[in-house]
Amino acid sequence: MNEVLVKIKFLLPTLPKAEKIAADYILNSQDEFRSMTLSLLSQESKSSEASIIRLSKRLGYEGFSSLKLAYLEAMIDDSKAITSEISIKDSMSDIYKKVIQSNIETYENTLALISESFDQALNSLLKARSIHFFGVGDAFAAGQLAYMKFSRIGLNGSANSDVMLQLITASNLAEGDIAFAISYSGASITTVKAMKIAKESGATTICITKVNKSPLLKYTDINLFISTEDVTIGKDIVSRRVADLAILDALYLGYLVKSKEETSSFLRRTQKAIDQNKT
C-alpha cells in the first residue's frame, strides 16, 4: 500500500475533525487526489487549506507539496506489485506467490510507521534486568519465540501461555523489568489486564499492536505499530505475525550488536549446551 495512505489510515481514528475530513477525502478519492492542487483539494473536500497543511505535517511531511510528491512516487512502486486475495482457483504456486507478496507489503507498510519509539524500546531492553512477554493465541507464539532468543543471550524473562500465570508474573514485576505485550487489536482482555498490573507494579511496558487507539495503549509506555496487508479469506489475518516477528527480530539483533561484549559468552555457553544435546 502507498506509504501516505498507510499513515493516513493509521492516524485517522485520532485526527482532529477538520483534518479528518481531508484525510477521508484522500482515502476515498485516490484517483482524483493525484492530480489535485492544494486549493482544489480544499474545495472538493470542504476542508480549509490550513487544515490540509496541518494534516501533511502531522503525517511527517513538510507540507502539501511534499505529501503529494511522496504519494505519486509511492504510486509508481505500488503499480509494480499488487497483492490479490487467494481464491479457490489458485494453485499452490499462486498461493505461495501471493503470501510472499502480502508479507513484503506488510513489511513495507510497517516500515512506514517506524518512529523513535523503536529506539526507545531497544534502549529500555538494554537497561532491563528481565523481559516478560504477554499475549494470547498466536500472539503468545510470537512472544515465546522472542523469549527463547533473548534467553540465549542471558536476559532473564518469561512467556507463559496460561492466563493466570501471565497475571501472576505481571504482579511480581518491578522497576527494571519489562512487560512486552503483543496484541493485534490492542483489546485482548487478558493482555490489557496484564499490562495494567505490570505498569502499576513499576515495570516498563511495551507493546506491538496495529491500532493506535485501543485499551492497551492506556497502560503501555512504548508503542510499536504494525500495518498489515492480508490475503486471507475471513478474519484470520496471518500476516500480522510476520510484522510482529520482524520487529522482535530487529530488537533482538539490536540488543545483540549493542551489547556484544556482555552477550558473547552467553551465546557460546548456550550454543555449547545445544550442540551437546545433539550427540
C-alpha positions as CSV (number, residue, x, y, z in Angstrom):
1,M,0.0,0.0,0.0
2,N,1.0,3.6,-0.6
3,E,3.1,4.9,2.3
4,V,0.9,8.1,2.5
5,L,-2.3,6.0,2.7
6,V,-0.7,3.8,5.4
7,K,0.0,6.8,7.5
8,I,-3.4,8.3,6.9
9,K,-5.3,5.1,7.9
10,F,-3.1,4.7,11.0
11,L,-3.8,8.3,12.2
12,L,-7.4,8.5,11.1
13,P,-9.0,7.5,14.4
14,T,-7.1,10.2,16.3
15,L,-7.2,13.1,13.9
16,P,-8.9,16.4,14.7
17,K,-12.2,16.8,12.9
18,A,-11.1,19.3,10.3
19,E,-8.1,17.2,9.3
20,K,-10.1,14.0,9.3
21,I,-12.4,15.5,6.7
22,A,-9.4,16.0,4.3
23,A,-8.0,12.6,5.2
24,D,-11.2,10.8,4.5
25,Y,-11.5,12.5,1.1
26,I,-7.9,11.4,0.1
27,L,-8.6,7.8,1.1
28,N,-11.9,7.7,-0.8
29,S,-10.9,9.7,-3.9
30,Q,-7.4,8.5,-4.6
31,D,-7.6,8.8,-8.4
32,E,-8.8,12.4,-8.1
33,F,-6.3,13.3,-5.4
34,R,-3.2,12.6,-7.5
35,S,-3.9,15.5,-9.9
36,M,-5.2,18.0,-7.3
37,T,-3.7,21.2,-6.2
38,L,-4.0,22.4,-2.6
39,S,-6.8,24.8,-3.4
40,L,-8.7,22.2,-5.4
41,L,-8.4,19.6,-2.6
42,S,-9.6,22.2,-0.2
43,Q,-12.6,23.0,-2.4
44,E,-13.6,19.4,-3.1
45,S,-13.0,18.0,0.4
46,K,-14.7,21.1,2.1
47,S,-11.6,21.4,4.3
48,S,-9.5,24.5,4.7
49,E,-6.1,24.8,3.2
50,A,-4.6,25.3,6.7
51,S,-6.2,22.0,7.9
52,I,-4.7,20.1,4.9
53,I,-1.3,21.6,5.6
54,R,-1.5,20.6,9.3
55,L,-2.5,17.1,8.2
56,S,0.5,16.9,5.9
57,K,2.9,17.9,8.7
58,R,1.2,15.5,11.1
59,L,1.9,12.7,8.6
60,G,5.6,13.7,8.6
61,Y,5.8,15.9,5.5
62,E,7.0,19.5,5.2
63,G,3.7,20.5,3.6
64,F,1.1,19.6,1.0
65,S,3.6,19.5,-1.9
66,S,5.9,17.0,-0.3
67,L,3.0,14.9,0.8
68,K,1.7,14.9,-2.8
69,L,5.2,14.0,-4.2
70,A,5.5,11.1,-1.7
71,Y,2.1,9.9,-2.8
72,L,2.9,10.0,-6.5
73,E,6.3,8.3,-6.0
74,A,4.7,5.5,-4.0
75,M,2.1,5.0,-6.7
76,I,4.8,4.1,-9.2
77,D,6.1,1.4,-6.8
78,D,2.7,0.1,-6.0
79,S,1.9,-0.4,-9.7
80,K,4.7,-3.0,-9.9
81,A,3.2,-5.4,-7.4
82,I,-0.4,-5.6,-6.3
83,T,-1.5,-8.4,-4.0
84,S,-4.8,-10.0,-4.6
85,E,-6.8,-12.3,-2.4
86,I,-6.3,-16.0,-2.5
87,S,-9.1,-17.8,-4.5
88,I,-10.3,-21.3,-4.9
89,K,-8.9,-21.4,-8.4
90,D,-5.3,-20.7,-7.2
91,S,-2.6,-23.3,-7.5
92,M,-0.1,-23.8,-4.7
93,S,2.4,-21.8,-6.7
94,D,-0.2,-18.9,-7.0
95,I,-0.9,-19.1,-3.3
96,Y,2.8,-19.0,-2.3
97,K,3.4,-16.0,-4.5
98,K,0.5,-14.1,-3.0
99,V,1.6,-15.0,0.5
100,I,5.2,-13.8,-0.2
101,Q,3.9,-10.5,-1.8
102,S,1.5,-10.0,1.1
103,N,4.4,-10.4,3.6
104,I,6.5,-7.9,1.6
105,E,3.7,-5.3,1.6
106,T,3.3,-5.9,5.4
107,Y,7.0,-5.3,6.0
108,E,7.0,-2.1,3.8
109,N,3.8,-0.8,5.4
110,T,5.1,-1.3,8.9
111,L,8.3,0.4,7.9
112,A,6.3,3.5,7.1
113,L,5.2,3.6,10.8
114,I,8.8,3.3,12.2
115,S,9.3,6.0,14.8
116,E,11.7,6.9,17.7
117,S,9.7,4.5,19.8
118,F,11.7,1.7,18.3
119,D,14.9,3.2,19.6
120,Q,13.2,3.8,22.9
121,A,12.2,0.1,23.1
122,L,15.8,-1.1,22.3
123,N,17.3,1.3,24.9
124,S,14.9,0.0,27.5
125,L,15.8,-3.6,26.7
126,L,19.5,-2.8,27.0
127,K,18.9,-1.5,30.5
128,A,16.5,-4.2,31.6
129,R,17.2,-6.9,34.1
130,S,14.4,-9.1,32.7
131,I,11.8,-9.2,29.9
132,H,8.4,-10.9,30.0
133,F,6.2,-11.4,27.0
134,F,2.4,-11.3,27.2
135,G,-0.1,-12.4,24.5
136,V,-2.8,-14.9,23.8
137,G,-3.3,-17.3,20.8
138,D,-0.7,-16.9,18.1
139,A,0.4,-13.7,19.7
140,F,1.8,-15.8,22.5
141,A,3.7,-18.0,20.0
142,A,5.5,-14.8,18.7
143,G,6.3,-13.8,22.3
144,Q,7.6,-17.3,23.1
145,L,9.9,-17.3,20.2
146,A,11.3,-13.9,21.2
147,Y,11.7,-15.1,24.8
148,M,13.7,-18.1,23.6
149,K,16.1,-15.8,21.6
150,F,16.6,-13.4,24.4
151,S,17.2,-16.3,26.8
152,R,20.1,-17.5,24.7
153,I,22.0,-14.2,25.4
154,G,21.4,-14.2,29.1
155,L,18.4,-11.9,29.5
156,N,16.0,-13.5,32.1
157,G,12.3,-13.4,31.5
158,S,9.2,-15.5,30.7
159,A,6.5,-16.3,28.2
160,N,3.5,-18.1,29.7
161,S,0.6,-19.4,27.8
162,D,-1.5,-19.8,30.9
163,V,-3.7,-16.8,31.7
164,M,-3.3,-17.0,35.4
165,L,0.5,-17.3,35.2
166,Q,0.6,-14.2,33.0
167,L,-1.3,-12.2,35.6
168,I,0.9,-13.6,38.4
169,T,4.1,-12.7,36.5
170,A,2.8,-9.2,35.9
171,S,2.1,-8.7,39.6
172,N,5.7,-9.7,40.5
173,L,7.4,-7.3,38.2
174,A,9.1,-4.1,39.4
175,E,11.3,-1.2,38.2
176,G,14.0,-2.6,35.9
177,D,11.7,-5.3,34.4
178,I,10.0,-5.1,31.0
179,A,6.5,-6.3,30.3
180,F,6.1,-6.8,26.5
181,A,2.6,-7.2,25.1
182,I,1.7,-8.5,21.6
183,S,-1.9,-7.8,20.6
184,Y,-3.1,-7.0,17.1
185,S,-6.3,-5.3,18.2
186,G,-5.0,-3.9,21.4
187,A,-8.2,-5.1,23.0
188,S,-7.3,-8.6,24.4
189,I,-8.8,-8.6,27.9
190,T,-6.1,-10.7,29.4
191,T,-3.2,-8.8,27.8
192,V,-4.7,-5.4,28.7
193,K,-5.1,-6.6,32.3
194,A,-1.6,-7.9,32.5
195,M,-0.2,-4.6,31.2
196,K,-2.2,-2.7,33.7
197,I,-0.9,-4.8,36.6
198,A,2.7,-4.6,35.2
199,K,2.6,-0.9,34.9
200,E,1.2,-0.5,38.4
201,S,4.0,-2.7,39.7
202,G,6.6,-0.3,38.3
203,A,7.7,-2.2,35.2
204,T,8.3,-0.6,31.8
205,T,5.5,-1.6,29.4
206,I,6.0,-2.1,25.7
207,C,3.5,-3.3,23.1
208,I,3.3,-4.3,19.4
209,T,-0.2,-3.5,18.0
210,K,-2.0,-2.3,14.9
211,V,-4.5,0.1,16.4
212,N,-3.3,3.5,17.7
213,K,-6.4,4.0,19.8
214,S,-7.2,1.0,22.0
215,P,-7.5,0.0,25.7
216,L,-3.9,-1.5,25.7
217,L,-2.3,1.9,25.0
218,K,-3.6,3.2,28.3
219,Y,-1.1,1.0,30.1
220,T,1.9,0.9,27.8
221,D,4.9,3.3,27.9
222,I,6.3,2.5,24.5
223,N,4.1,1.6,21.5
224,L,5.4,-0.1,18.3
225,F,2.8,-0.2,15.5
226,I,2.4,-2.5,12.6
227,S,0.4,-2.2,9.3
228,T,-0.8,-5.4,7.5
229,E,-1.9,-6.3,4.0
230,D,-3.5,-9.7,4.1
231,V,-4.7,-12.2,1.5
232,T,-6.6,-14.4,4.0
233,I,-10.2,-15.3,3.4
234,G,-12.1,-14.3,6.5
235,K,-10.7,-12.6,9.6
236,D,-7.7,-14.9,10.3
237,I,-5.1,-12.3,9.5
238,V,-2.0,-14.4,9.1
239,S,0.4,-11.6,8.0
240,R,0.1,-9.8,11.3
241,R,2.6,-12.2,12.9
242,V,5.1,-11.6,10.1
243,A,5.3,-8.0,11.2
244,D,5.4,-8.9,14.9
245,L,8.3,-11.3,14.3
246,A,10.2,-8.8,12.2
247,I,10.1,-6.2,14.9
248,L,11.1,-8.7,17.6
249,D,14.0,-9.9,15.5
250,A,15.1,-6.3,14.9
251,L,15.1,-5.7,18.7
252,Y,16.9,-8.9,19.3
253,L,19.6,-8.1,16.8
254,G,19.9,-4.6,18.0
255,Y,20.4,-5.9,21.5
256,L,22.9,-8.4,20.4
257,V,25.0,-5.9,18.5
258,K,24.9,-3.1,21.1
259,S,25.8,-5.5,24.0
260,K,28.2,-7.8,22.1
261,E,30.8,-8.0,24.9
262,E,28.2,-8.9,27.5
263,T,26.3,-11.4,25.4
264,S,29.1,-13.2,23.5
265,S,29.9,-15.5,26.5
266,F,26.2,-16.4,27.0
267,L,25.9,-17.3,23.3
268,R,28.9,-19.5,23.5
269,R,27.6,-21.4,26.5
270,T,24.1,-21.8,25.2
271,Q,25.3,-22.9,21.8
272,K,27.6,-25.5,23.5
273,A,24.7,-26.8,25.5
274,I,22.6,-27.1,22.4
275,D,25.4,-28.8,20.5
276,Q,26.0,-31.3,23.3
277,N,22.3,-32.3,23.2
278,K,22.7,-33.3,19.5
279,T,25.1,-36.1,20.3
